[in-house]
Amino acid sequence: GSEFGNHLGKSDIGAYFSKFGIDVDGSDKLFALLDEDGSGYLDESEFIFGCLRLKGEAKSLDLAILHRDVKFITEEIMTLRTSLC
């Protein structure tokens, strides 16, 4: 994640993301959203499809964060429910 943030700090890369409406200010959150499998590394498909999914206004990034959080909470509730039954 930190290497990703270092790259986003470069003006040309930050400008590229900005051109597509992807806010790079929260690089850790952005990395977590792109890293679909939670491996701590981005493969080509995670990066490409993740960027396409987040393309647009900051609202897209906010919604993606919300979606991830809701998915996590749902999984936790299902795990808790299973262990209680």
Secondary structure as UniProt FT lines:
FT   HELIX           2..8
FT   HELIX           11..19
FT   TURN            20..21
FT   HELIX           27..34
FT   TURN            36..37
FT   HELIX           44..54
FT   HELIX           58..84
//
